[in-house]
Amino acid sequence: KQGNTDNTVQARVERALENLCGAPVEARGSGRTDAGVHALGQVVSAAMDTDLTPQEVRDGLNAHLPADIAAVDCEERDLR
């Protein structure tokens, strides 16, 4: 995240997840991207308290994200 703007991929994903879950969610990317550089294939993890299925999370993310950001797949994992 960047302190000087909320117009980042991470901020948008976190806002979309918050809309889905009704509570703040911290998203962690597998790496950084610079402004103007694509994030194709970026992997994101987020711990959430939800009864949504992974497919519902993916679809909900895509409903709340701008057209230039998309969730391709979503999987549930243990927190261990």
Secondary structure, 3 states (H helix, E strand, C coil): CCCCCCCCHHHHHHHHHHHHHCCCCCEEECCCCCCCCCCCCCCEEECCCCCCCHHHHHHHHHHHCCCCCCCCCCCCCCCC
